Amino acid sequence: MGIEPLTRHSPLLASGTNFLNYLKKHRKRLINYHYFQQEQICSIGSGAVESAVKQISYRVKLTGAQWRPENVANILQLRCAYLNGQLAI
């Protein structure tokens, strides 16, 4: 068992070529993580955003509650204020 040499028709070479072409095509919209880390501009992880989305989901999904789409923002604002201790009922 050994490593096969890359040939013009090698699936591995084709896969690598496809990946390089993708990177070239989408270069402007890809995030330069190294730059942001080096400059200490912000965290590059998505954990904080995912956690916030999960909290919002929990705050809207109450047992037996049914919200009309146009009312969700108002209900969410009130619910968040209540849970954060900013609204006394």
Contacts in CASP RR format, 6 or more apart in sequence:
PFRMAT RR
TARGET T0000
AUTHOR 0000-0000-0000
METHOD contacts of the structure
MODEL  1
MGIEPLTRHSPLLASGTNFLNYLKKHRKRLINYHYFQQEQICSIGSGAVE
SAVKQISYRVKLTGAQWRPENVANILQLRCAYLNGQLAI
4 10 0 8 1.000
6 12 0 8 1.000
6 13 0 8 1.000
7 13 0 8 1.000
23 30 0 8 1.000
31 44 0 8 1.000
33 44 0 8 1.000
36 42 0 8 1.000
36 44 0 8 1.000
37 44 0 8 1.000
56 76 0 8 1.000
56 80 0 8 1.000
59 76 0 8 1.000
59 79 0 8 1.000
59 80 0 8 1.000
59 83 0 8 1.000
60 67 0 8 1.000
60 72 0 8 1.000
60 75 0 8 1.000
60 76 0 8 1.000
60 79 0 8 1.000
67 75 0 8 1.000
78 87 0 8 1.000
81 87 0 8 1.000
82 89 0 8 1.000
END
